[in-house]
C-alpha cells in the first residue's frame, strides 16, 4: 500500500494523519533507526472510551509488528506506558503491563533489552483525580526498550549520566503549559530527550506511531534527528502540525553550548554505514 500525502512536511520529516499500523507497513522495510512512542494505555481518556482490553492488546500486537517491519536490524523500539486501569466501579483494579508487553513484542521478533521507570511529577492533594479516583494516581510509568535482532551493533554510551540509570525522573523539570494543554496525555519533552540522548544520533530517522501533541517529532527536530510521525486523530494532527511549525529554540540546553545549526546544516555531513557498501548521505525516500 502507498502512503497518502503528508499532513505536514518539512526538511526535518513528515507527519501523516493516518493509521500508524498501515503507515509503518507502507514505509520501506528497515528504513528507520528507532522508535519512541507512548501508545494509548487505558487510563480512561476520551479516545480510549470505546476500546476493550482485548482490542488494546491487539493494537499493541499490530503496532509492534508494523514497527518491526520499518526499523533496521539493531534499531530500537522504546515504549512509554502505564499499567492498565480495569474500570469496574468499586472493583476497579490495575492490570500490570510489563510482562504483557514482553510477550507481545518477543512473539513479533523483538529482543527485550531493558526496562526503566519514569518518575513523574508528584501528585497533589488538590488534584481531583487523586482524591476522587477509585485507585491512587500513580507517580511513575514504565519505559521498555526492545532491539530488532540481526545486527552485531552494540549500544554506545552517548549520555553517561542517563545511560546506567534505572529511574529517569522529570520531577521539577518545567515545560511551557502551551505545549501540554491541547492533549490530555502529553508527556514532557525532557523524557523524550533522555531516551534520544542515550539511543539516537543526529541524522538518523526515527518514527513516532502515536504522535499526539507532537512531542517526539518536535524534540527530534531540536536534536537534528529526522522523523516520520503518524496521528489518527485530525484534531491532534493539527496540534502537532502547529507545534512543529514553531521556531526551534534551545531554551533547555538540549543541544549544548555549540552553535545552533539549521536541520539541513546538521544533516549535511551526517552519514550511515549501508552494510558493506560505501557510506551514503541520509536522504528521505522520494515517496515520503
DRENDOZA-11802 format. One record per residue (C-alpha): residue number from 1; x, y, z. Coordinates in Angstrom, 2 decimals, padded with zeros to 5 digits. Example, Ala and Ser with C-alpha at 12.3 -4.5 7.8 and 13.67 -1.06 7.14 Angstrom:
<rogu><i>1</i><X>012.30</X><Y>-004.50</Y><Z>007.80</Z></rogu>
<rogu><i>2</i><X>013.67</X><Y>-001.06</Y><Z>007.14</Z></rogu>
! end
This chain:
<rogu><i>1</i><X>000.00</X><Y>000.00</Y><Z>000.00</Z></rogu>
<rogu><i>2</i><X>001.09</X><Y>003.58</Y><Z>-000.61</Z></rogu>
<rogu><i>3</i><X>001.19</X><Y>006.35</Y><Z>001.94</Z></rogu>
<rogu><i>4</i><X>-001.21</X><Y>009.28</Y><Z>001.48</Z></rogu>
<rogu><i>5</i><X>000.07</X><Y>012.80</Y><Z>001.04</Z></rogu>
<rogu><i>6</i><X>001.68</X><Y>014.06</Y><Z>004.27</Z></rogu>
<rogu><i>7</i><X>-000.48</X><Y>016.18</Y><Z>006.54</Z></rogu>
<rogu><i>8</i><X>002.64</X><Y>018.27</Y><Z>007.15</Z></rogu>
<rogu><i>9</i><X>006.08</X><Y>018.07</Y><Z>005.56</Z></rogu>
<rogu><i>10</i><X>009.37</X><Y>019.85</Y><Z>006.15</Z></rogu>
<rogu><i>11</i><X>013.07</X><Y>019.12</Y><Z>005.70</Z></rogu>
<rogu><i>12</i><X>013.17</X><Y>017.50</Y><Z>009.17</Z></rogu>
<rogu><i>13</i><X>010.42</X><Y>014.99</Y><Z>008.44</Z></rogu>
<rogu><i>14</i><X>006.81</X><Y>014.19</Y><Z>007.66</Z></rogu>
<rogu><i>15</i><X>003.62</X><Y>013.97</Y><Z>009.70</Z></rogu>
<rogu><i>16</i><X>000.74</X><Y>011.81</Y><Z>008.45</Z></rogu>
<rogu><i>17</i><X>-002.90</X><Y>011.98</Y><Z>009.57</Z></rogu>
<rogu><i>18</i><X>-003.11</X><Y>008.22</Y><Z>009.10</Z></rogu>
<rogu><i>19</i><X>-003.35</X><Y>004.91</Y><Z>010.94</Z></rogu>
<rogu><i>20</i><X>000.10</X><Y>004.06</Y><Z>012.30</Z></rogu>
<rogu><i>21</i><X>-000.07</X><Y>000.33</Y><Z>011.55</Z></rogu>
<rogu><i>22</i><X>-000.93</X><Y>000.85</Y><Z>007.87</Z></rogu>
<rogu><i>23</i><X>001.52</X><Y>003.75</Y><Z>007.78</Z></rogu>
<rogu><i>24</i><X>004.54</X><Y>001.86</Y><Z>009.12</Z></rogu>
<rogu><i>25</i><X>003.79</X><Y>-001.14</Y><Z>006.90</Z></rogu>
<rogu><i>26</i><X>003.77</X><Y>001.28</Y><Z>003.94</Z></rogu>
<rogu><i>27</i><X>007.27</X><Y>002.52</Y><Z>004.74</Z></rogu>
<rogu><i>28</i><X>010.24</X><Y>000.81</Y><Z>003.04</Z></rogu>
<rogu><i>29</i><X>011.46</X><Y>-002.16</Y><Z>005.05</Z></rogu>
<rogu><i>30</i><X>014.18</X><Y>-001.47</Y><Z>007.64</Z></rogu>
<rogu><i>31</i><X>014.42</X><Y>002.27</Y><Z>006.93</Z></rogu>
<rogu><i>32</i><X>014.09</X><Y>003.74</Y><Z>010.44</Z></rogu>
<rogu><i>33</i><X>016.77</X><Y>003.75</Y><Z>013.13</Z></rogu>
<rogu><i>34</i><X>014.40</X><Y>003.72</Y><Z>016.06</Z></rogu>
<rogu><i>35</i><X>011.01</X><Y>004.46</Y><Z>017.56</Z></rogu>
<rogu><i>36</i><X>009.93</X><Y>006.33</Y><Z>020.66</Z></rogu>
<rogu><i>37</i><X>006.24</X><Y>006.42</Y><Z>021.47</Z></rogu>
<rogu><i>38</i><X>003.53</X><Y>006.20</Y><Z>024.10</Z></rogu>
<rogu><i>39</i><X>000.51</X><Y>004.14</Y><Z>022.92</Z></rogu>
<rogu><i>40</i><X>-002.93</X><Y>004.65</Y><Z>024.48</Z></rogu>
<rogu><i>41</i><X>-002.81</X><Y>002.72</Y><Z>027.75</Z></rogu>
<rogu><i>42</i><X>-006.25</X><Y>002.51</Y><Z>029.27</Z></rogu>
<rogu><i>43</i><X>-006.43</X><Y>005.28</Y><Z>031.84</Z></rogu>
<rogu><i>44</i><X>-009.90</X><Y>006.45</Y><Z>030.86</Z></rogu>
<rogu><i>45</i><X>-009.10</X><Y>009.07</Y><Z>028.22</Z></rogu>
<rogu><i>46</i><X>-011.83</X><Y>010.05</Y><Z>025.76</Z></rogu>
<rogu><i>47</i><X>-010.09</X><Y>008.46</Y><Z>022.78</Z></rogu>
<rogu><i>48</i><X>-009.99</X><Y>005.10</Y><Z>024.63</Z></rogu>
<rogu><i>49</i><X>-013.63</X><Y>005.08</Y><Z>025.75</Z></rogu>
<rogu><i>50</i><X>-014.82</X><Y>002.51</Y><Z>023.20</Z></rogu>
<rogu><i>51</i><X>-011.73</X><Y>000.31</Y><Z>023.39</Z></rogu>
<rogu><i>52</i><X>-011.88</X><Y>-003.04</Y><Z>025.20</Z></rogu>
<rogu><i>53</i><X>-008.82</X><Y>-004.59</Y><Z>026.83</Z></rogu>
<rogu><i>54</i><X>-008.71</X><Y>-007.22</Y><Z>024.10</Z></rogu>
<rogu><i>55</i><X>-008.76</X><Y>-004.52</Y><Z>021.40</Z></rogu>
<rogu><i>56</i><X>-005.97</X><Y>-002.75</Y><Z>023.25</Z></rogu>
<rogu><i>57</i><X>-003.78</X><Y>-005.87</Y><Z>023.23</Z></rogu>
<rogu><i>58</i><X>-004.49</X><Y>-006.36</Y><Z>019.51</Z></rogu>
<rogu><i>59</i><X>-003.43</X><Y>-002.76</Y><Z>018.87</Z></rogu>
<rogu><i>60</i><X>-000.13</X><Y>-003.43</Y><Z>020.67</Z></rogu>
<rogu><i>61</i><X>000.46</X><Y>-006.61</Y><Z>018.68</Z></rogu>
<rogu><i>62</i><X>-000.31</X><Y>-004.88</Y><Z>015.35</Z></rogu>
<rogu><i>63</i><X>001.79</X><Y>-001.82</Y><Z>016.12</Z></rogu>
<rogu><i>64</i><X>004.85</X><Y>-003.77</Y><Z>017.30</Z></rogu>
<rogu><i>65</i><X>004.61</X><Y>-005.96</Y><Z>014.16</Z></rogu>
<rogu><i>66</i><X>004.45</X><Y>-002.90</Y><Z>011.89</Z></rogu>
<rogu><i>67</i><X>007.35</X><Y>-001.29</Y><Z>013.77</Z></rogu>
<rogu><i>68</i><X>009.42</X><Y>-004.45</Y><Z>013.26</Z></rogu>
<rogu><i>69</i><X>008.89</X><Y>-004.05</Y><Z>009.51</Z></rogu>
<rogu><i>70</i><X>010.20</X><Y>-000.49</Y><Z>009.22</Z></rogu>
<rogu><i>71</i><X>013.02</X><Y>-000.44</Y><Z>011.81</Z></rogu>
<rogu><i>72</i><X>016.56</X><Y>-001.54</Y><Z>010.91</Z></rogu>
<rogu><i>73</i><X>018.26</X><Y>-004.58</Y><Z>012.46</Z></rogu>
<rogu><i>74</i><X>019.90</X><Y>-003.28</Y><Z>015.61</Z></rogu>
<rogu><i>75</i><X>017.32</X><Y>-000.48</Y><Z>015.85</Z></rogu>
<rogu><i>76</i><X>015.37</X><Y>000.39</Y><Z>018.98</Z></rogu>
<rogu><i>77</i><X>011.69</X><Y>000.38</Y><Z>019.90</Z></rogu>
<rogu><i>78</i><X>011.25</X><Y>002.42</Y><Z>023.09</Z></rogu>
<rogu><i>79</i><X>007.77</X><Y>002.46</Y><Z>024.61</Z></rogu>
<rogu><i>80</i><X>006.39</X><Y>004.58</Y><Z>027.45</Z></rogu>
<rogu><i>81</i><X>003.29</X><Y>003.11</Y><Z>029.08</Z></rogu>
<rogu><i>82</i><X>001.42</X><Y>002.79</Y><Z>032.35</Z></rogu>
<rogu><i>83</i><X>-000.30</X><Y>-000.20</Y><Z>033.89</Z></rogu>
<rogu><i>84</i><X>-003.85</X><Y>-000.63</Y><Z>032.59</Z></rogu>
<rogu><i>85</i><X>-006.87</X><Y>000.51</Y><Z>034.60</Z></rogu>
<rogu><i>86</i><X>-009.61</X><Y>-002.17</Y><Z>034.54</Z></rogu>
<rogu><i>87</i><X>-012.60</X><Y>000.05</Y><Z>035.33</Z></rogu>
<rogu><i>88</i><X>-015.41</X><Y>-001.79</Y><Z>037.15</Z></rogu>
<rogu><i>89</i><X>-016.91</X><Y>000.50</Y><Z>039.77</Z></rogu>
<rogu><i>90</i><X>-015.75</X><Y>-000.42</Y><Z>043.27</Z></rogu>
<rogu><i>91</i><X>-013.98</X><Y>-003.44</Y><Z>041.77</Z></rogu>
<rogu><i>92</i><X>-011.69</X><Y>-001.28</Y><Z>039.59</Z></rogu>
<rogu><i>93</i><X>-008.16</X><Y>-002.69</Y><Z>039.56</Z></rogu>
<rogu><i>94</i><X>-004.78</X><Y>-002.39</Y><Z>037.87</Z></rogu>
<rogu><i>95</i><X>-003.56</X><Y>-004.81</Y><Z>035.20</Z></rogu>
<rogu><i>96</i><X>000.28</X><Y>-004.88</Y><Z>035.26</Z></rogu>
<rogu><i>97</i><X>001.54</X><Y>-004.49</Y><Z>031.68</Z></rogu>
<rogu><i>98</i><X>005.31</X><Y>-005.04</Y><Z>031.61</Z></rogu>
<rogu><i>99</i><X>005.18</X><Y>-008.80</Y><Z>031.06</Z></rogu>
<rogu><i>100</i><X>002.37</X><Y>-008.48</Y><Z>028.51</Z></rogu>
<rogu><i>101</i><X>004.49</X><Y>-006.05</Y><Z>026.51</Z></rogu>
<rogu><i>102</i><X>007.37</X><Y>-008.53</Y><Z>026.80</Z></rogu>
<rogu><i>103</i><X>005.26</X><Y>-011.41</Y><Z>025.46</Z></rogu>
<rogu><i>104</i><X>003.69</X><Y>-009.39</Y><Z>022.62</Z></rogu>
<rogu><i>105</i><X>006.98</X><Y>-007.86</Y><Z>021.41</Z></rogu>
<rogu><i>106</i><X>009.02</X><Y>-011.07</Y><Z>021.68</Z></rogu>
<rogu><i>107</i><X>006.42</X><Y>-013.01</Y><Z>019.68</Z></rogu>
<rogu><i>108</i><X>006.85</X><Y>-010.48</Y><Z>016.87</Z></rogu>
<rogu><i>109</i><X>010.64</X><Y>-010.98</Y><Z>016.97</Z></rogu>
<rogu><i>110</i><X>011.89</X><Y>-008.13</Y><Z>019.17</Z></rogu>
<rogu><i>111</i><X>014.52</X><Y>-008.76</Y><Z>021.85</Z></rogu>
<rogu><i>112</i><X>013.57</X><Y>-007.24</Y><Z>025.20</Z></rogu>
<rogu><i>113</i><X>016.62</X><Y>-005.14</Y><Z>026.08</Z></rogu>
<rogu><i>114</i><X>015.83</X><Y>-003.33</Y><Z>029.34</Z></rogu>
<rogu><i>115</i><X>013.20</X><Y>-001.60</Y><Z>031.47</Z></rogu>
<rogu><i>116</i><X>013.34</X><Y>001.74</Y><Z>033.24</Z></rogu>
<rogu><i>117</i><X>010.96</X><Y>003.70</Y><Z>035.43</Z></rogu>
<rogu><i>118</i><X>009.85</X><Y>007.23</Y><Z>034.54</Z></rogu>
<rogu><i>119</i><X>009.31</X><Y>009.20</Y><Z>037.76</Z></rogu>
<rogu><i>120</i><X>006.66</X><Y>011.85</Y><Z>037.06</Z></rogu>
<rogu><i>121</i><X>005.74</X><Y>014.99</Y><Z>038.97</Z></rogu>
<rogu><i>122</i><X>004.31</X><Y>014.32</Y><Z>042.38</Z></rogu>
<rogu><i>123</i><X>000.56</X><Y>014.02</Y><Z>042.74</Z></rogu>
<rogu><i>124</i><X>-001.11</X><Y>016.84</Y><Z>044.67</Z></rogu>
<rogu><i>125</i><X>-003.91</X><Y>016.63</Y><Z>047.22</Z></rogu>
<rogu><i>126</i><X>-005.58</X><Y>019.44</Y><Z>045.27</Z></rogu>
<rogu><i>127</i><X>-005.82</X><Y>017.18</Y><Z>042.22</Z></rogu>
<rogu><i>128</i><X>-009.43</X><Y>015.90</Y><Z>041.97</Z></rogu>
<rogu><i>129</i><X>-008.17</X><Y>012.82</Y><Z>040.15</Z></rogu>
<rogu><i>130</i><X>-006.12</X><Y>011.88</Y><Z>043.21</Z></rogu>
<rogu><i>131</i><X>-008.87</X><Y>012.48</Y><Z>045.73</Z></rogu>
<rogu><i>132</i><X>-011.92</X><Y>011.10</Y><Z>043.92</Z></rogu>
<rogu><i>133</i><X>-010.48</X><Y>008.23</Y><Z>041.91</Z></rogu>
<rogu><i>134</i><X>-011.05</X><Y>004.61</Y><Z>042.89</Z></rogu>
<rogu><i>135</i><X>-007.29</X><Y>003.97</Y><Z>042.73</Z></rogu>
<rogu><i>136</i><X>-004.32</X><Y>006.18</Y><Z>043.64</Z></rogu>
<rogu><i>137</i><X>-002.82</X><Y>008.36</Y><Z>040.95</Z></rogu>
<rogu><i>138</i><X>000.48</X><Y>006.71</Y><Z>040.08</Z></rogu>
<rogu><i>139</i><X>003.58</X><Y>008.90</Y><Z>040.11</Z></rogu>
<rogu><i>140</i><X>005.54</X><Y>006.63</Y><Z>037.77</Z></rogu>
<rogu><i>141</i><X>005.27</X><Y>004.91</Y><Z>034.39</Z></rogu>
<rogu><i>142</i><X>007.34</X><Y>002.35</Y><Z>032.51</Z></rogu>
<rogu><i>143</i><X>009.95</X><Y>002.76</Y><Z>029.76</Z></rogu>
<rogu><i>144</i><X>010.66</X><Y>-000.53</Y><Z>027.95</Z></rogu>
<rogu><i>145</i><X>013.38</X><Y>-000.80</Y><Z>025.29</Z></rogu>
<rogu><i>146</i><X>013.39</X><Y>-003.51</Y><Z>022.62</Z></rogu>
<rogu><i>147</i><X>016.01</X><Y>-004.20</Y><Z>019.92</Z></rogu>
<rogu><i>148</i><X>015.41</X><Y>-005.70</Y><Z>016.49</Z></rogu>
<rogu><i>149</i><X>017.91</X><Y>-008.57</Y><Z>016.13</Z></rogu>
<rogu><i>150</i><X>020.12</X><Y>-009.15</Y><Z>013.10</Z></rogu>
<rogu><i>151</i><X>022.98</X><Y>-006.76</Y><Z>013.80</Z></rogu>
<rogu><i>152</i><X>026.09</X><Y>-007.01</Y><Z>015.95</Z></rogu>
<rogu><i>153</i><X>025.84</X><Y>-003.29</Y><Z>016.74</Z></rogu>
<rogu><i>154</i><X>026.47</X><Y>-002.53</Y><Z>020.38</Z></rogu>
<rogu><i>155</i><X>024.84</X><Y>000.33</Y><Z>022.25</Z></rogu>
<rogu><i>156</i><X>027.06</X><Y>003.39</Y><Z>022.58</Z></rogu>
<rogu><i>157</i><X>027.04</X><Y>005.29</Y><Z>025.85</Z></rogu>
<rogu><i>158</i><X>026.19</X><Y>008.72</Y><Z>024.50</Z></rogu>
<rogu><i>159</i><X>024.94</X><Y>010.20</Y><Z>027.77</Z></rogu>
<rogu><i>160</i><X>026.81</X><Y>008.83</Y><Z>030.79</Z></rogu>
<rogu><i>161</i><X>024.54</X><Y>010.48</Y><Z>033.34</Z></rogu>
<rogu><i>162</i><X>021.44</X><Y>008.81</Y><Z>031.87</Z></rogu>
<rogu><i>163</i><X>022.57</X><Y>005.52</Y><Z>030.39</Z></rogu>
<rogu><i>164</i><X>023.01</X><Y>003.43</Y><Z>033.56</Z></rogu>
<rogu><i>165</i><X>020.04</X><Y>004.87</Y><Z>035.45</Z></rogu>
<rogu><i>166</i><X>017.12</X><Y>002.64</Y><Z>036.39</Z></rogu>
<rogu><i>167</i><X>014.97</X><Y>005.70</Y><Z>037.05</Z></rogu>
<rogu><i>168</i><X>014.56</X><Y>008.64</Y><Z>034.68</Z></rogu>
<rogu><i>169</i><X>012.99</X><Y>011.49</Y><Z>036.61</Z></rogu>
<rogu><i>170</i><X>011.33</X><Y>014.61</Y><Z>035.21</Z></rogu>
<rogu><i>171</i><X>010.23</X><Y>015.85</Y><Z>038.64</Z></rogu>
<rogu><i>172</i><X>010.61</X><Y>019.61</Y><Z>038.77</Z></rogu>
<rogu><i>173</i><X>011.58</X><Y>020.00</Y><Z>035.10</Z></rogu>
<rogu><i>174</i><X>009.29</X><Y>022.71</Y><Z>033.82</Z></rogu>
<rogu><i>175</i><X>007.73</X><Y>022.86</Y><Z>030.37</Z></rogu>
<rogu><i>176</i><X>005.58</X><Y>025.52</Y><Z>028.78</Z></rogu>
<rogu><i>177</i><X>001.94</X><Y>024.71</Y><Z>029.50</Z></rogu>
<rogu><i>178</i><X>001.04</X><Y>025.76</Y><Z>025.96</Z></rogu>
<rogu><i>179</i><X>002.71</X><Y>022.59</Y><Z>024.68</Z></rogu>
<rogu><i>180</i><X>000.67</X><Y>020.36</Y><Z>027.00</Z></rogu>
<rogu><i>181</i><X>-002.81</X><Y>021.89</Y><Z>027.11</Z></rogu>
<rogu><i>182</i><X>-004.08</X><Y>020.60</Y><Z>023.74</Z></rogu>
<rogu><i>183</i><X>-003.69</X><Y>016.90</Y><Z>024.56</Z></rogu>
<rogu><i>184</i><X>-004.92</X><Y>015.07</Y><Z>027.66</Z></rogu>
<rogu><i>185</i><X>-001.95</X><Y>012.71</Y><Z>027.84</Z></rogu>
<rogu><i>186</i><X>001.05</X><Y>014.70</Y><Z>026.58</Z></rogu>
<rogu><i>187</i><X>004.38</X><Y>013.61</Y><Z>028.02</Z></rogu>
<rogu><i>188</i><X>007.19</X><Y>016.10</Y><Z>028.74</Z></rogu>
<rogu><i>189</i><X>009.91</X><Y>016.93</Y><Z>026.24</Z></rogu>
<rogu><i>190</i><X>012.54</X><Y>016.06</Y><Z>028.87</Z></rogu>
<rogu><i>191</i><X>011.51</X><Y>012.39</Y><Z>028.81</Z></rogu>
<rogu><i>192</i><X>011.97</X><Y>012.16</Y><Z>025.04</Z></rogu>
<rogu><i>193</i><X>015.32</X><Y>013.96</Y><Z>025.33</Z></rogu>
<rogu><i>194</i><X>016.53</X><Y>011.40</Y><Z>027.87</Z></rogu>
<rogu><i>195</i><X>015.71</X><Y>008.48</Y><Z>025.58</Z></rogu>
<rogu><i>196</i><X>017.16</X><Y>010.06</Y><Z>022.44</Z></rogu>
<rogu><i>197</i><X>020.35</X><Y>011.20</Y><Z>024.20</Z></rogu>
<rogu><i>198</i><X>021.05</X><Y>007.55</Y><Z>025.01</Z></rogu>
<rogu><i>199</i><X>019.82</X><Y>005.81</Y><Z>021.87</Z></rogu>
<rogu><i>200</i><X>019.88</X><Y>008.24</Y><Z>018.90</Z></rogu>
<rogu><i>201</i><X>022.32</X><Y>010.25</Y><Z>016.81</Z></rogu>
<rogu><i>202</i><X>021.75</X><Y>013.37</Y><Z>014.68</Z></rogu>
<rogu><i>203</i><X>020.91</X><Y>012.48</Y><Z>011.11</Z></rogu>
<rogu><i>204</i><X>019.09</X><Y>009.27</Y><Z>011.98</Z></rogu>
<rogu><i>205</i><X>015.42</X><Y>008.67</Y><Z>011.10</Z></rogu>
<rogu><i>206</i><X>013.04</X><Y>007.89</Y><Z>013.96</Z></rogu>
<rogu><i>207</i><X>009.35</X><Y>007.03</Y><Z>013.81</Z></rogu>
<rogu><i>208</i><X>006.53</X><Y>008.10</Y><Z>016.16</Z></rogu>
<rogu><i>209</i><X>003.38</X><Y>005.97</Y><Z>015.60</Z></rogu>
<rogu><i>210</i><X>001.13</X><Y>007.74</Y><Z>018.15</Z></rogu>
<rogu><i>211</i><X>002.12</X><Y>011.36</Y><Z>017.61</Z></rogu>
<rogu><i>212</i><X>-000.46</X><Y>013.01</Y><Z>019.90</Z></rogu>
<rogu><i>213</i><X>000.63</X><Y>016.57</Y><Z>020.58</Z></rogu>
<rogu><i>214</i><X>003.84</X><Y>016.15</Y><Z>018.58</Z></rogu>
<rogu><i>215</i><X>006.36</X><Y>015.93</Y><Z>021.42</Z></rogu>
<rogu><i>216</i><X>008.59</X><Y>013.24</Y><Z>019.90</Z></rogu>
<rogu><i>217</i><X>008.97</X><Y>014.77</Y><Z>016.41</Z></rogu>
<rogu><i>218</i><X>009.39</X><Y>018.21</Y><Z>017.97</Z></rogu>
<rogu><i>219</i><X>012.28</X><Y>017.01</Y><Z>020.15</Z></rogu>
<rogu><i>220</i><X>013.75</X><Y>015.08</Y><Z>017.20</Z></rogu>
<rogu><i>221</i><X>013.73</X><Y>018.30</Y><Z>015.23</Z></rogu>
<rogu><i>222</i><X>015.52</X><Y>020.13</Y><Z>018.03</Z></rogu>
<rogu><i>223</i><X>018.19</X><Y>017.44</Y><Z>018.20</Z></rogu>
<rogu><i>224</i><X>018.85</X><Y>017.19</Y><Z>014.44</Z></rogu>
<rogu><i>225</i><X>017.10</X><Y>013.82</Y><Z>014.10</Z></rogu>
<rogu><i>226</i><X>014.75</X><Y>013.22</Y><Z>011.17</Z></rogu>
<rogu><i>227</i><X>011.26</X><Y>011.98</Y><Z>011.91</Z></rogu>
<rogu><i>228</i><X>008.23</X><Y>010.32</Y><Z>010.36</Z></rogu>
<rogu><i>229</i><X>005.12</X><Y>010.53</Y><Z>012.54</Z></rogu>
<rogu><i>230</i><X>001.57</X><Y>009.19</Y><Z>012.40</Z></rogu>
<rogu><i>231</i><X>-001.53</X><Y>010.52</Y><Z>014.16</Z></rogu>
<rogu><i>232</i><X>-005.01</X><Y>009.09</Y><Z>013.51</Z></rogu>
<rogu><i>233</i><X>-006.94</X><Y>011.99</Y><Z>015.06</Z></rogu>
<rogu><i>234</i><X>-007.32</X><Y>015.02</Y><Z>012.78</Z></rogu>
<rogu><i>235</i><X>-007.58</X><Y>017.24</Y><Z>015.85</Z></rogu>
<rogu><i>236</i><X>-004.28</X><Y>016.07</Y><Z>017.32</Z></rogu>
<rogu><i>237</i><X>-002.59</X><Y>016.01</Y><Z>013.91</Z></rogu>
<rogu><i>238</i><X>-003.41</X><Y>019.71</Y><Z>013.63</Z></rogu>
<rogu><i>239</i><X>-001.97</X><Y>020.30</Y><Z>017.12</Z></rogu>
<rogu><i>240</i><X>001.25</X><Y>018.51</Y><Z>016.11</Z></rogu>
<rogu><i>241</i><X>001.47</X><Y>020.48</Y><Z>012.88</Z></rogu>
<rogu><i>242</i><X>001.21</X><Y>023.81</Y><Z>014.71</Z></rogu>
<rogu><i>243</i><X>003.83</X><Y>022.74</Y><Z>017.20</Z></rogu>
<rogu><i>244</i><X>006.26</X><Y>021.61</Y><Z>014.51</Z></rogu>
<rogu><i>245</i><X>005.83</X><Y>024.94</Y><Z>012.74</Z></rogu>
<rogu><i>246</i><X>007.17</X><Y>026.75</Y><Z>015.80</Z></rogu>
<rogu><i>247</i><X>010.71</X><Y>028.05</Y><Z>015.65</Z></rogu>
<rogu><i>248</i><X>013.13</X><Y>025.65</Y><Z>017.33</Z></rogu>
<rogu><i>249</i><X>014.70</X><Y>027.32</Y><Z>020.37</Z></rogu>
<rogu><i>250</i><X>017.19</X><Y>025.67</Y><Z>022.69</Z></rogu>
<rogu><i>251</i><X>015.84</X><Y>027.08</Y><Z>025.95</Z></rogu>
<rogu><i>252</i><X>016.75</X><Y>024.00</Y><Z>027.98</Z></rogu>
<rogu><i>253</i><X>020.24</X><Y>023.43</Y><Z>026.59</Z></rogu>
<rogu><i>254</i><X>019.33</X><Y>020.21</Y><Z>024.79</Z></rogu>
<rogu><i>255</i><X>021.94</X><Y>020.83</Y><Z>022.13</Z></rogu>
<rogu><i>256</i><X>024.65</X><Y>022.14</Y><Z>024.44</Z></rogu>
<rogu><i>257</i><X>026.64</X><Y>025.32</Y><Z>024.03</Z></rogu>
<rogu><i>258</i><X>027.68</X><Y>024.81</Y><Z>020.42</Z></rogu>
<rogu><i>259</i><X>026.26</X><Y>026.97</Y><Z>017.63</Z></rogu>
<rogu><i>260</i><X>022.66</X><Y>026.00</Y><Z>016.87</Z></rogu>
<rogu><i>261</i><X>022.56</X><Y>024.89</Y><Z>013.25</Z></rogu>
<rogu><i>262</i><X>019.57</X><Y>024.52</Y><Z>010.98</Z></rogu>
<rogu><i>263</i><X>018.28</X><Y>020.99</Y><Z>010.41</Z></rogu>
<rogu><i>264</i><X>019.71</X><Y>020.96</Y><Z>006.87</Z></rogu>
<rogu><i>265</i><X>023.14</X><Y>022.02</Y><Z>008.18</Z></rogu>
<rogu><i>266</i><X>023.08</X><Y>019.33</Y><Z>010.85</Z></rogu>
<rogu><i>267</i><X>022.20</X><Y>016.66</Y><Z>008.28</Z></rogu>
<rogu><i>268</i><X>024.63</X><Y>017.80</Y><Z>005.60</Z></rogu>
<rogu><i>269</i><X>027.65</X><Y>015.94</Y><Z>006.97</Z></rogu>
<rogu><i>270</i><X>025.88</X><Y>013.01</Y><Z>008.63</Z></rogu>
<rogu><i>271</i><X>026.45</X><Y>009.53</Y><Z>007.17</Z></rogu>
<rogu><i>272</i><X>025.38</X><Y>005.97</Y><Z>007.82</Z></rogu>
<rogu><i>273</i><X>027.05</X><Y>002.65</Y><Z>007.01</Z></rogu>
<rogu><i>274</i><X>024.99</X><Y>000.68</Y><Z>004.50</Z></rogu>
<rogu><i>275</i><X>026.24</X><Y>-002.89</Y><Z>005.00</Z></rogu>
<rogu><i>276</i><X>029.49</X><Y>-003.35</Y><Z>003.07</Z></rogu>
<rogu><i>277</i><X>028.65</X><Y>-000.56</Y><Z>000.69</Z></rogu>
<rogu><i>278</i><X>030.34</X><Y>002.85</Y><Z>000.90</Z></rogu>
<rogu><i>279</i><X>028.78</X><Y>005.34</Y><Z>003.29</Z></rogu>
<rogu><i>280</i><X>025.92</X><Y>007.32</Y><Z>001.80</Z></rogu>
<rogu><i>281</i><X>024.27</X><Y>010.56</Y><Z>002.78</Z></rogu>
<rogu><i>282</i><X>020.98</X><Y>010.20</Y><Z>004.64</Z></rogu>
<rogu><i>283</i><X>018.05</X><Y>011.18</Y><Z>002.47</Z></rogu>
<rogu><i>284</i><X>014.32</X><Y>010.74</Y><Z>002.90</Z></rogu>
<rogu><i>285</i><X>012.69</X><Y>008.32</Y><Z>000.42</Z></rogu>
<rogu><i>286</i><X>011.30</X><Y>010.02</Y><Z>-002.68</Z></rogu>
<rogu><i>287</i><X>007.75</X><Y>008.83</Y><Z>-001.94</Z></rogu>
<rogu><i>288</i><X>007.62</X><Y>010.49</Y><Z>001.50</Z></rogu>
! end
